[in-house]
Amino acid sequence: MQGSNGDTQSSSEEWLLLRVGAIPRNSLGWFRCGVGFYNKKDYSKSIECFEKAVTLDPMNYNAFQIMARACIAVNRKEDAIAALKQSVILDNPSDWQLLVELTSNRE
């Protein structure tokens, strides 16, 4: 698969193993990798990392929060809404506004 910049796109695990030589073993590690990919605007890898983070720690509302923003960046609105709902369920009040905005135009 080709990335938008012409690179061969690989999974976050493949990228980390190739470039770093290791992969995270806990939720915080995956979360931090997700933030790194997000900051590089590599939203697909970012989402993968956040998904691994919340699998290991389903209470990590920060991972759901930033995953939602990465989903918005790649036009995955329904996935963004699902992630924001989970963040709000985990009592993160900062996501209410974005959740209301995203769902206000739903049919």
A tleap script that builds the chain and sets N, CA, C and O, in Angstrom:
source leaprc.protein.ff14SB
mol = sequence {
  NMET GLN GLY SER ASN GLY ASP THR GLN SER
  SER SER GLU GLU TRP LEU LEU LEU ARG VAL
  GLY ALA ILE PRO ARG ASN SER LEU GLY TRP
  PHE ARG CYS GLY VAL GLY PHE TYR ASN LYS
  LYS ASP TYR SER LYS SER ILE GLU CYS PHE
  GLU LYS ALA VAL THR LEU ASP PRO MET ASN
  TYR ASN ALA PHE GLN ILE MET ALA ARG ALA
  CYS ILE ALA VAL ASN ARG LYS GLU ASP ALA
  ILE ALA ALA LEU LYS GLN SER VAL ILE LEU
  ASP ASN PRO SER ASP TRP GLN LEU LEU VAL
  GLU LEU THR SER ASN ARG CGLU
}
set mol.1.N position { 0.844 -1.168 0.000 }
set mol.1.CA position { 0.000 0.000 0.000 }
set mol.1.C position { 0.890 1.231 0.000 }
set mol.1.O position { 1.894 1.264 0.711 }
set mol.2.N position { 0.543 2.236 -0.780 }
set mol.2.CA position { 1.322 3.461 -0.868 }
set mol.2.C position { 0.742 4.522 0.054 }
set mol.2.O position { -0.473 4.716 0.095 }
set mol.3.N position { 1.603 5.206 0.792 }
set mol.3.CA position { 1.182 6.321 1.623 }
set mol.3.C position { 1.031 7.568 0.770 }
set mol.3.O position { 1.375 7.560 -0.412 }
set mol.4.N position { 0.526 8.624 1.354 }
set mol.4.CA position { 0.286 9.853 0.605 }
set mol.4.C position { 1.576 10.520 0.149 }
set mol.4.O position { 1.568 11.286 -0.814 }
set mol.5.N position { 2.679 10.239 0.827 }
set mol.5.CA position { 3.942 10.838 0.427 }
set mol.5.C position { 4.779 9.894 -0.425 }
set mol.5.O position { 5.960 10.158 -0.647 }
set mol.6.N position { 4.194 8.795 -0.910 }
set mol.6.CA position { 4.883 7.872 -1.795 }
set mol.6.C position { 5.599 6.740 -1.085 }
set mol.6.O position { 6.058 5.797 -1.730 }
set mol.7.N position { 5.701 6.819 0.249 }
set mol.7.CA position { 6.340 5.740 1.006 }
set mol.7.C position { 5.447 4.513 1.017 }
set mol.7.O position { 4.229 4.618 0.876 }
set mol.8.N position { 6.050 3.367 1.183 }
set mol.8.CA position { 5.256 2.173 1.385 }
set mol.8.C position { 4.696 2.255 2.799 }
set mol.8.O position { 5.445 2.391 3.766 }
set mol.9.N position { 3.382 2.172 2.911 }
set mol.9.CA position { 2.733 2.294 4.212 }
set mol.9.C position { 2.787 0.948 4.928 }
set mol.9.O position { 2.432 -0.081 4.352 }
set mol.10.N position { 3.227 0.956 6.172 }
set mol.10.CA position { 3.263 -0.255 6.973 }
set mol.10.C position { 2.475 -0.014 8.243 }
set mol.10.O position { 2.085 1.115 8.542 }
set mol.11.N position { 2.245 -1.076 8.984 }
set mol.11.CA position { 1.534 -0.928 10.240 }
set mol.11.C position { 2.445 -0.234 11.254 }
set mol.11.O position { 3.657 -0.135 11.063 }
set mol.12.N position { 1.839 0.233 12.317 }
set mol.12.CA position { 2.618 0.889 13.361 }
set mol.12.C position { 3.636 -0.077 13.960 }
set mol.12.O position { 4.763 0.320 14.257 }
set mol.13.N position { 3.250 -1.344 14.141 }
set mol.13.CA position { 4.193 -2.333 14.689 }
set mol.13.C position { 5.391 -2.526 13.770 }
set mol.13.O position { 6.535 -2.538 14.225 }
set mol.14.N position { 5.123 -2.677 12.469 }
set mol.14.CA position { 6.223 -2.858 11.514 }
set mol.14.C position { 7.146 -1.653 11.530 }
set mol.14.O position { 8.367 -1.809 11.533 }
set mol.15.N position { 6.580 -0.458 11.542 }
set mol.15.CA position { 7.365 0.763 11.543 }
set mol.15.C position { 8.246 0.822 12.786 }
set mol.15.O position { 9.441 1.107 12.704 }
set mol.16.N position { 7.632 0.546 13.948 }
set mol.16.CA position { 8.382 0.615 15.199 }
set mol.16.C position { 9.498 -0.421 15.247 }
set mol.16.O position { 10.609 -0.121 15.684 }
set mol.17.N position { 9.205 -1.643 14.796 }
set mol.17.CA position { 10.237 -2.680 14.801 }
set mol.17.C position { 11.384 -2.318 13.871 }
set mol.17.O position { 12.551 -2.525 14.205 }
set mol.18.N position { 11.053 -1.779 12.706 }
set mol.18.CA position { 12.072 -1.411 11.731 }
set mol.18.C position { 12.919 -0.234 12.202 }
set mol.18.O position { 14.147 -0.278 12.121 }
set mol.19.N position { 12.272 0.808 12.690 }
set mol.19.CA position { 12.980 2.037 13.039 }
set mol.19.C position { 13.506 2.072 14.468 }
set mol.19.O position { 14.577 2.624 14.721 }
set mol.20.N position { 12.766 1.489 15.399 }
set mol.20.CA position { 13.125 1.563 16.810 }
set mol.20.C position { 13.715 0.251 17.310 }
set mol.20.O position { 14.559 0.241 18.207 }
set mol.21.N position { 13.270 -0.846 16.731 }
set mol.21.CA position { 13.751 -2.155 17.145 }
set mol.21.C position { 12.964 -2.767 18.276 }
set mol.21.O position { 13.372 -3.783 18.838 }
set mol.22.N position { 11.834 -2.164 18.623 }
set mol.22.CA position { 11.006 -2.694 19.707 }
set mol.22.C position { 9.588 -2.148 19.541 }
set mol.22.O position { 9.350 -1.190 18.805 }
set mol.23.N position { 8.665 -2.785 20.244 }
set mol.23.CA position { 7.291 -2.285 20.301 }
set mol.23.C position { 6.901 -2.142 21.770 }
set mol.23.O position { 7.446 -2.835 22.628 }
set mol.24.N position { 5.966 -1.252 22.058 }
set mol.24.CA position { 5.537 -1.061 23.452 }
set mol.24.C position { 4.915 -2.325 24.029 }
set mol.24.O position { 4.376 -3.164 23.307 }
set mol.25.N position { 5.003 -2.437 25.346 }
set mol.25.CA position { 4.429 -3.591 26.016 }
set mol.25.C position { 3.263 -3.228 26.921 }
set mol.25.O position { 2.669 -4.098 27.557 }
set mol.26.N position { 2.932 -1.927 26.980 }
set mol.26.CA position { 1.828 -1.525 27.852 }
set mol.26.C position { 1.031 -0.389 27.217 }
set mol.26.O position { 1.424 0.168 26.193 }
set mol.27.N position { -0.081 -0.062 27.838 }
set mol.27.CA position { -0.985 0.946 27.296 }
set mol.27.C position { -0.317 2.307 27.166 }
set mol.27.O position { -0.500 2.992 26.159 }
set mol.28.N position { 0.447 2.703 28.163 }
set mol.28.CA position { 1.097 4.008 28.121 }
set mol.28.C position { 2.084 4.093 26.958 }
set mol.28.O position { 2.169 5.127 26.294 }
set mol.29.N position { 2.820 3.032 26.709 }
set mol.29.CA position { 3.750 3.014 25.581 }
set mol.29.C position { 3.030 3.175 24.256 }
set mol.29.O position { 3.454 3.957 23.405 }
set mol.30.N position { 1.932 2.431 24.076 }
set mol.30.CA position { 1.153 2.544 22.839 }
set mol.30.C position { 0.545 3.933 22.716 }
set mol.30.O position { 0.498 4.500 21.624 }
set mol.31.N position { 0.075 4.490 23.849 }
set mol.31.CA position { -0.489 5.829 23.838 }
set mol.31.C position { 0.552 6.847 23.374 }
set mol.31.O position { 0.269 7.693 22.526 }
set mol.32.N position { 1.745 6.760 23.932 }
set mol.32.CA position { 2.799 7.720 23.556 }
set mol.32.C position { 3.215 7.557 22.094 }
set mol.32.O position { 3.509 8.544 21.420 }
set mol.33.N position { 3.241 6.327 21.605 }
set mol.33.CA position { 3.524 6.120 20.177 }
set mol.33.C position { 2.418 6.747 19.337 }
set mol.33.O position { 2.690 7.381 18.317 }
set mol.34.N position { 1.179 6.570 19.763 }
set mol.34.CA position { 0.056 7.162 19.041 }
set mol.34.C position { 0.167 8.674 18.966 }
set mol.34.O position { -0.099 9.268 17.921 }
set mol.35.N position { 0.557 9.297 20.062 }
set mol.35.CA position { 0.741 10.745 20.076 }
set mol.35.C position { 1.867 11.139 19.119 }
set mol.35.O position { 1.759 12.134 18.401 }
set mol.36.N position { 2.942 10.357 19.111 }
set mol.36.CA position { 4.046 10.640 18.198 }
set mol.36.C position { 3.615 10.584 16.740 }
set mol.36.O position { 3.925 11.487 15.962 }
set mol.37.N position { 2.901 9.525 16.368 }
set mol.37.CA position { 2.406 9.416 14.992 }
set mol.37.C position { 1.398 10.529 14.685 }
set mol.37.O position { 1.391 11.080 13.584 }
set mol.38.N position { 0.551 10.852 15.661 }
set mol.38.CA position { -0.430 11.928 15.462 }
set mol.38.C position { 0.287 13.250 15.175 }
set mol.38.O position { -0.091 13.983 14.260 }
set mol.39.N position { 1.306 13.543 15.951 }
set mol.39.CA position { 2.056 14.786 15.760 }
set mol.39.C position { 2.768 14.835 14.415 }
set mol.39.O position { 3.016 15.915 13.880 }
set mol.40.N position { 3.100 13.652 13.860 }
set mol.40.CA position { 3.715 13.580 12.527 }
set mol.40.C position { 2.653 13.567 11.425 }
set mol.40.O position { 2.972 13.480 10.239 }
set mol.41.N position { 1.383 13.654 11.839 }
set mol.41.CA position { 0.240 13.609 10.924 }
set mol.41.C position { 0.107 12.265 10.204 }
set mol.41.O position { -0.454 12.188 9.110 }
set mol.42.N position { 0.626 11.218 10.828 }
set mol.42.CA position { 0.442 9.856 10.313 }
set mol.42.C position { -0.730 9.265 11.093 }
set mol.42.O position { -0.552 8.462 12.009 }
set mol.43.N position { -1.929 9.685 10.703 }
set mol.43.CA position { -3.120 9.380 11.481 }
set mol.43.C position { -3.483 7.910 11.492 }
set mol.43.O position { -4.006 7.424 12.494 }
set mol.44.N position { -3.226 7.182 10.415 }
set mol.44.CA position { -3.556 5.757 10.394 }
set mol.44.C position { -2.746 4.991 11.435 }
set mol.44.O position { -3.297 4.178 12.176 }
set mol.45.N position { -1.442 5.247 11.491 }
set mol.45.CA position { -0.609 4.580 12.508 }
set mol.45.C position { -0.994 5.046 13.907 }
set mol.45.O position { -0.976 4.270 14.863 }
set mol.46.N position { -1.342 6.323 14.011 }
set mol.46.CA position { -1.770 6.861 15.293 }
set mol.46.C position { -2.997 6.114 15.808 }
set mol.46.O position { -3.043 5.709 16.969 }
set mol.47.N position { -3.983 5.936 14.945 }
set mol.47.CA position { -5.211 5.227 15.336 }
set mol.47.C position { -4.894 3.796 15.762 }
set mol.47.O position { -5.430 3.314 16.760 }
set mol.48.N position { -4.027 3.116 15.013 }
set mol.48.CA position { -3.638 1.746 15.392 }
set mol.48.C position { -3.065 1.719 16.797 }
set mol.48.O position { -3.418 0.853 17.597 }
set mol.49.N position { -2.190 2.656 17.101 }
set mol.49.CA position { -1.556 2.694 18.422 }
set mol.49.C position { -2.577 2.962 19.521 }
set mol.49.O position { -2.549 2.317 20.569 }
set mol.50.N position { -3.479 3.913 19.282 }
set mol.50.CA position { -4.505 4.201 20.283 }
set mol.50.C position { -5.433 3.008 20.487 }
set mol.50.O position { -5.869 2.749 21.608 }
set mol.51.N position { -5.738 2.278 19.414 }
set mol.51.CA position { -6.572 1.073 19.553 }
set mol.51.C position { -5.874 0.040 20.426 }
set mol.51.O position { -6.518 -0.612 21.247 }
set mol.52.N position { -4.565 -0.115 20.257 }
set mol.52.CA position { -3.819 -1.060 21.100 }
set mol.52.C position { -3.790 -0.565 22.546 }
set mol.52.O position { -3.900 -1.358 23.480 }
set mol.53.N position { -3.641 0.755 22.727 }
set mol.53.CA position { -3.606 1.325 24.077 }
set mol.53.C position { -4.908 1.054 24.828 }
set mol.53.O position { -4.881 0.664 25.995 }
set mol.54.N position { -6.055 1.259 24.161 }
set mol.54.CA position { -7.330 1.073 24.856 }
set mol.54.C position { -7.688 -0.407 25.007 }
set mol.54.O position { -8.485 -0.767 25.873 }
set mol.55.N position { -7.106 -1.258 24.172 }
set mol.55.CA position { -7.297 -2.687 24.379 }
set mol.55.C position { -6.615 -3.110 25.679 }
set mol.55.O position { -7.149 -3.927 26.430 }
set mol.56.N position { -5.438 -2.554 25.939 }
set mol.56.CA position { -4.693 -2.877 27.151 }
set mol.56.C position { -5.220 -2.136 28.379 }
set mol.56.O position { -5.104 -2.626 29.502 }
set mol.57.N position { -5.798 -0.956 28.163 }
set mol.57.CA position { -6.354 -0.167 29.269 }
set mol.57.C position { -7.628 0.526 28.795 }
set mol.57.O position { -7.580 1.664 28.328 }
set mol.58.N position { -8.770 -0.161 28.914 }
set mol.58.CA position { -10.038 0.394 28.433 }
set mol.58.C position { -10.477 1.664 29.157 }
set mol.58.O position { -11.442 2.300 28.734 }
set mol.59.N position { -9.800 2.051 30.231 }
set mol.59.CA position { -10.149 3.261 30.973 }
set mol.59.C position { -9.341 4.472 30.511 }
set mol.59.O position { -9.487 5.554 31.079 }
set mol.60.N position { -8.504 4.316 29.505 }
set mol.60.CA position { -7.619 5.386 29.041 }
set mol.60.C position { -8.388 6.369 28.152 }
set mol.60.O position { -8.352 6.279 26.925 }
set mol.61.N position { -9.082 7.306 28.799 }
set mol.61.CA position { -9.901 8.244 28.025 }
set mol.61.C position { -9.053 9.165 27.157 }
set mol.61.O position { -9.534 9.659 26.137 }
set mol.62.N position { -7.799 9.407 27.542 }
set mol.62.CA position { -6.928 10.239 26.703 }
set mol.62.C position { -6.693 9.591 25.343 }
set mol.62.O position { -6.652 10.277 24.322 }
set mol.63.N position { -6.538 8.272 25.334 }
set mol.63.CA position { -6.334 7.567 24.059 }
set mol.63.C position { -7.583 7.666 23.199 }
set mol.63.O position { -7.485 7.894 21.993 }
set mol.64.N position { -8.760 7.499 23.805 }
set mol.64.CA position { -10.007 7.644 23.044 }
set mol.64.C position { -10.130 9.068 22.491 }
set mol.64.O position { -10.558 9.267 21.354 }
set mol.65.N position { -9.750 10.048 23.306 }
set mol.65.CA position { -9.878 11.449 22.918 }
set mol.65.C position { -9.029 11.776 21.687 }
set mol.65.O position { -9.536 12.354 20.725 }
set mol.66.N position { -7.769 11.419 21.707 }
set mol.66.CA position { -6.896 11.757 20.579 }
set mol.66.C position { -7.176 10.843 19.389 }
set mol.66.O position { -7.037 11.266 18.241 }
set mol.67.N position { -7.569 9.592 19.649 }
set mol.67.CA position { -7.967 8.704 18.557 }
set mol.67.C position { -9.138 9.325 17.791 }
set mol.67.O position { -9.181 9.245 16.563 }
set mol.68.N position { -10.076 9.934 18.492 }
set mol.68.CA position { -11.218 10.575 17.834 }
set mol.68.C position { -10.741 11.680 16.902 }
set mol.68.O position { -11.249 11.814 15.789 }
set mol.69.N position { -9.783 12.462 17.338 }
set mol.69.CA position { -9.273 13.547 16.503 }
set mol.69.C position { -8.523 13.010 15.286 }
set mol.69.O position { -8.586 13.596 14.205 }
set mol.70.N position { -7.818 11.901 15.463 }
set mol.70.CA position { -7.142 11.267 14.323 }
set mol.70.C position { -8.175 10.723 13.339 }
set mol.70.O position { -7.990 10.823 12.126 }
set mol.71.N position { -9.253 10.151 13.854 }
set mol.71.CA position { -10.329 9.644 12.982 }
set mol.71.C position { -10.970 10.785 12.195 }
set mol.71.O position { -11.290 10.624 11.018 }
set mol.72.N position { -11.155 11.927 12.834 }
set mol.72.CA position { -11.710 13.083 12.135 }
set mol.72.C position { -10.779 13.493 10.991 }
set mol.72.O position { -11.234 13.830 9.898 }
set mol.73.N position { -9.476 13.459 11.257 }
set mol.73.CA position { -8.488 13.880 10.254 }
set mol.73.C position { -8.514 13.005 9.002 }
set mol.73.O position { -8.166 13.464 7.914 }
set mol.74.N position { -8.926 11.744 9.155 }
set mol.74.CA position { -8.985 10.830 7.996 }
set mol.74.C position { -10.430 10.517 7.592 }
set mol.74.O position { -10.700 9.503 6.948 }
set mol.75.N position { -11.347 11.398 7.978 }
set mol.75.CA position { -12.760 11.300 7.585 }
set mol.75.C position { -13.438 10.020 8.056 }
set mol.75.O position { -14.281 9.471 7.347 }
set mol.76.N position { -13.083 9.544 9.234 }
set mol.76.CA position { -13.755 8.393 9.832 }
set mol.76.C position { -14.668 8.913 10.945 }
set mol.76.O position { -14.442 8.656 12.127 }
set mol.77.N position { -15.707 9.654 10.534 }
set mol.77.CA position { -16.566 10.350 11.491 }
set mol.77.C position { -17.250 9.403 12.476 }
set mol.77.O position { -17.286 9.682 13.674 }
set mol.78.N position { -17.788 8.294 11.987 }
set mol.78.CA position { -18.484 7.364 12.895 }
set mol.78.C position { -17.525 6.783 13.940 }
set mol.78.O position { -17.896 6.617 15.102 }
set mol.79.N position { -16.297 6.475 13.524 }
set mol.79.CA position { -15.296 5.973 14.477 }
set mol.79.C position { -14.935 7.063 15.478 }
set mol.79.O position { -14.727 6.785 16.659 }
set mol.80.N position { -14.863 8.308 15.002 }
set mol.80.CA position { -14.568 9.431 15.901 }
set mol.80.C position { -15.670 9.583 16.945 }
set mol.80.O position { -15.393 9.780 18.128 }
set mol.81.N position { -16.910 9.490 16.502 }
set mol.81.CA position { -18.044 9.600 17.428 }
set mol.81.C position { -17.997 8.478 18.461 }
set mol.81.O position { -18.221 8.718 19.648 }
set mol.82.N position { -17.709 7.266 18.023 }
set mol.82.CA position { -17.635 6.123 18.956 }
set mol.82.C position { -16.533 6.346 19.992 }
set mol.82.O position { -16.733 6.082 21.178 }
set mol.83.N position { -15.376 6.831 19.549 }
set mol.83.CA position { -14.265 7.071 20.478 }
set mol.83.C position { -14.615 8.195 21.452 }
set mol.83.O position { -14.316 8.097 22.642 }
set mol.84.N position { -15.242 9.256 20.959 }
set mol.84.CA position { -15.639 10.358 21.842 }
set mol.84.C position { -16.684 9.906 22.857 }
set mol.84.O position { -16.628 10.293 24.024 }
set mol.85.N position { -17.634 9.089 22.415 }
set mol.85.CA position { -18.642 8.578 23.351 }
set mol.85.C position { -17.971 7.790 24.469 }
set mol.85.O position { -18.342 7.921 25.636 }
set mol.86.N position { -16.984 6.973 24.112 }
set mol.86.CA position { -16.295 6.183 25.133 }
set mol.86.C position { -15.538 7.102 26.087 }
set mol.86.O position { -15.523 6.861 27.294 }
set mol.87.N position { -14.913 8.147 25.561 }
set mol.87.CA position { -14.202 9.106 26.406 }
set mol.87.C position { -15.163 9.787 27.380 }
set mol.87.O position { -14.849 9.951 28.559 }
set mol.88.N position { -16.333 10.183 26.880 }
set mol.88.CA position { -17.331 10.838 27.726 }
set mol.88.C position { -17.855 9.868 28.787 }
set mol.88.O position { -18.042 10.251 29.942 }
set mol.89.N position { -18.089 8.618 28.398 }
set mol.89.CA position { -18.537 7.599 29.358 }
set mol.89.C position { -17.526 7.454 30.491 }
set mol.89.O position { -17.890 7.207 31.640 }
set mol.90.N position { -16.245 7.614 30.144 }
set mol.90.CA position { -15.182 7.514 31.152 }
set mol.90.C position { -15.015 8.820 31.927 }
set mol.90.O position { -14.032 9.010 32.643 }
set mol.91.N position { -15.994 9.719 31.773 }
set mol.91.CA position { -16.090 10.946 32.557 }
set mol.91.C position { -15.059 11.997 32.174 }
set mol.91.O position { -14.512 12.684 33.036 }
set mol.92.N position { -14.799 12.118 30.877 }
set mol.92.CA position { -13.931 13.186 30.394 }
set mol.92.C position { -14.815 14.308 29.855 }
set mol.92.O position { -15.296 14.220 28.725 }
set mol.93.N position { -15.036 15.348 30.636 }
set mol.93.CA position { -15.979 16.395 30.223 }
set mol.93.C position { -15.513 17.222 29.026 }
set mol.93.O position { -16.335 17.874 28.382 }
set mol.94.N position { -14.238 17.212 28.716 }
set mol.94.CA position { -13.749 18.068 27.628 }
set mol.94.C position { -14.216 17.598 26.256 }
set mol.94.O position { -14.156 18.372 25.300 }
set mol.95.N position { -14.680 16.358 26.127 }
set mol.95.CA position { -15.096 15.848 24.831 }
set mol.95.C position { -16.576 16.082 24.524 }
set mol.95.O position { -17.013 15.812 23.405 }
set mol.96.N position { -17.337 16.562 25.462 }
set mol.96.CA position { -18.758 16.781 25.224 }
set mol.96.C position { -18.997 17.740 24.068 }
set mol.96.O position { -19.845 17.473 23.216 }
set mol.97.N position { -18.275 18.843 24.019 }
set mol.97.CA position { -18.522 19.847 22.975 }
set mol.97.C position { -18.297 19.275 21.585 }
set mol.97.O position { -19.139 19.443 20.702 }
set mol.98.N position { -17.164 18.596 21.379 }
set mol.98.CA position { -16.884 18.028 20.068 }
set mol.98.C position { -17.901 16.945 19.718 }
set mol.98.O position { -18.320 16.841 18.565 }
set mol.99.N position { -18.299 16.145 20.692 }
set mol.99.CA position { -19.295 15.103 20.448 }
set mol.99.C position { -20.620 15.716 20.006 }
set mol.99.O position { -21.255 15.213 19.079 }
set mol.100.N position { -21.037 16.782 20.649 }
set mol.100.CA position { -22.280 17.468 20.271 }
set mol.100.C position { -22.162 18.019 18.861 }
set mol.100.O position { -23.093 17.900 18.065 }
set mol.101.N position { -21.009 18.630 18.546 }
set mol.101.CA position { -20.809 19.192 17.207 }
set mol.101.C position { -20.854 18.110 16.141 }
set mol.101.O position { -21.477 18.304 15.097 }
set mol.102.N position { -20.209 16.981 16.379 }
set mol.102.CA position { -20.168 15.905 15.383 }
set mol.102.C position { -21.517 15.240 15.176 }
set mol.102.O position { -21.843 14.822 14.065 }
set mol.103.N position { -22.296 15.142 16.229 }
set mol.103.CA position { -23.574 14.431 16.114 }
set mol.103.C position { -24.729 15.347 15.756 }
set mol.103.O position { -25.818 14.855 15.461 }
set mol.104.N position { -24.538 16.658 15.770 }
set mol.104.CA position { -25.658 17.568 15.513 }
set mol.104.C position { -26.159 17.506 14.080 }
set mol.104.O position { -27.326 17.810 13.833 }
set mol.105.N position { -25.323 17.124 13.134 }
set mol.105.CA position { -25.736 17.060 11.722 }
set mol.105.C position { -26.007 15.639 11.235 }
set mol.105.O position { -26.135 15.407 10.033 }
set mol.106.N position { -26.094 14.695 12.158 }
set mol.106.CA position { -26.354 13.302 11.756 }
set mol.106.C position { -27.797 13.142 11.358 }
set mol.106.O position { -28.694 13.792 11.894 }
set mol.107.N position { -27.995 12.270 10.415 }
set mol.107.CA position { -29.380 12.006 9.962 }
set mol.107.C position { -29.872 10.709 10.526 }
set mol.107.O position { -31.007 10.313 10.262 }
savepdb mol mol.pdb
quit
